[in-house]
Structures are given as C-alpha cells and as structure tokens.
Amino acid sequence: MDDDRLVEVETKLAYQEDTIQQLNDVICRQQDQIDALLVKYGLLVTRVKELDNDLPEGDGVDERPPHY
C-alpha cells in the first residue's frame, strides 16, 4: 500500500511541475508583450508631443466654445 501512495504523490508532483512550467511560460510571454507595449506607448507619447509642438500658436484648440 505504501508503494501506491508513493506513486500517487510522485504523479501529483509531476503534474504540479508541469503546471508550474506552463504558468511560467505564460508569464514570460505576457512580460514580453508588456515590454513591447511599453515601447510602443513611449513612441506614441513622443509622437503626440511632436505633433503638439508642430501646432501653430493661437489656433483656437484650447479655447472654450462660446456657450461656456
């Protein structure tokens, strides 16, 4: 009976190790995606700032509509 319990514990351990590896793989992929998104975000912020600087002064963009 002890051998059966040992086999059961070893089987559960093997499944747990596999699950942990799968979770680790998912986390690594997600981190890569986050890193790529942060780079794209930084490029977008830079581009928006450049576009904002290219706007002529006094173009009325920041003025409130007459009904305010």
Residue pairs with C-beta under 8 A, 6 or more apart in sequence:
55 61
